[in-house]
Amino acid sequence: MRIFLGIFTCMALMMNLSWAQDTNDDGDSGLAIPRFVSLRSNHINARSGPGPRYPIEWVYMQKSAPVEIIAEFELFRKIKDWQGSETWVHKSMLSGKRFIKVITPGENNIYAKDDYKAKIIARVEDEVIGEVKKCPVNSDFCLIDFDGAEGWIPRQNLYGIYPDEIID
């Protein structure tokens, strides 16, 4: 009986310690708030509050879409999407890899250089997602990779970067 009680006590302590380690995230990642990140998956539950007990408001279905983290609570991040909607998602569903979404309606020009007078090398529709390569200092453009088509697009047409943000 003593052996059983000893084993049970050890197991209970180990489970309690492992539970404490899993939930011992005070929510302070040490990273800036607000900040842009991207969605890690094609299926992410967006909740009304910071935890699994809160109802799902909708499901994000666009991997790599940029979102802005505006608050942190334990393992959850409050995000704002390109339409201004705010919800909570688990931090494991977010990636630090930077992507943008084209937000100006219709076709948008992609330029060979960071200049409106440069050659237009392609066009993309609104809501297309691209990977940020760089956004130089004192430039109104960012270099974006749209699934192999790489070129410069005006910052003002993009959601996922701040107006004066520099990305090298």
N, C-alpha and C positions, 0 to 999 in steps of 0.2 A: 504494500500500500504506500509506503514511504517513497519507493522508487517512482511509482505512478504519480504521486503528488509532486515530487521533485521535477519529473519530466514535464508535467502539466504546468508547473510554475515557470520553468525555463521557457517553454513554448509560449506561454502567455506574455512573458516579458519580451521575448523576441518579436512577437506579433505587435505588441504595443510600441516597441522601439521602431519597428519598420513602418508602422502606421504614422508615428510621429515624424519620421523622416520624410515620408511621402507628402504630408500636409504641412510641413514646416516652411512653406514658402510664404513669406510675409507680404508678397505682392510687389515688393520694391526690387525691381530688376536692376536698378542702378542706371538704366538707360533713360534718355530724355523723353519727356512726355510734353507735347505730342510728338509722334514720329511715324513715318510711313513704313509699312511692311507689306507683304503680299500673302494671299491665301495659298496654303500648302496643298490643297486637295480640291477635287471637283464636287465634293459633297461635305459641306460644313454647316452644322446646326448653329443658327443664330438665335440666342436666347434673350428673354426679357430681363434677365438678371444674371449675376455672376455665380452660377452653379448649375449642376444637372437637375436640381429640383424645380428650376424655373422653366416655364413653357417655351417651346420652340416657336419663334415668331415666323421664321422662314428658313430656307436652306440655300446657302450660296452654292452655285453650280459652275463657277468659272475659276478654275485653277489659275494662279498667278495674278489675279486681279488685285490692284493696290487698294489698301485700306489704311486708315490712320488710327493708331492707338491713341486714345484720349484719356484712358484711365486704366489702372491695374488693381485687381483685388485677388489675392491668393493666386490660384492657377488660371484665373480668367482675365481677359483683356476686353475692355470696352472699346469698340471700334466704330469709326464713321466711314461709310462707303462713299463712292463717287456721286451718289444721289442725295447724300446728307443724312441717310438713315443711321441710327445708332443702336447697336446691339452688343451682346456679350458673346465671346467665343473662347474656347479653351486655348491656352497659349500654344499647345502642341499643333494646332491647326494653322499657325502663322509661321512665315519664313522671313528672315531678314533680307533676303534677296530682293533687289529693287526692280519693280516693274511700273509701267505707267499705263493709263487707259486714255485713249484719245477721246476728248469730250466735246469737241466742236462738231456740230451736225454736218453730214454730207462727206464729200471727199476732202482729204487733207493732204497737202503736198509734202513729200519727203525730198529734201534737198541734198545735193552732193557735198555742200559746204554749209557752214553756219551763216548763211547770207541769203536774203530773199531774192537776190539777183543770180544766185547760183543755179546750175542746171537742176531741173526737177527729175529725179531718178525713179520715183514711184509715187503712188497715191494710196492712202488707207482710209477706210470708212471710220465713222465714229464708233466708239466702244471697242475698237481693236486694242489688244494688249501687246506691249512690246517691252523688252528688257532694256533697262537704262545702262548705257555704256559710260557716258560722261555728260556732265553739265558744267562747262567751264565758267570761270569767273568772268564777269562783265559780258556775258553772252545771253542773248534772248533765245538761244536754241539749245537743245540737248541732242546728243547722239544716241539713237535708239536702234535696237535690233528687233525688227519685226519678222521673226522666224526666218532669218537668213537675208532679208532685205534690210541693209543697214544704211541709215542716213540721218540727216538733221531735220528736226521738226521744232517749230516754235514752242517755247515753254507754255505760253498762254493757252495752247491747245491741249494741254496734258493735265491729268489728275494723277498724283502720286509723287510729286516733287513740290517743294516750297518755292515761291517766286525768286528768291535770291540764293537758293541752296546751290552749293558747289559739290559736284560729284566727280572725282577723278577716275 
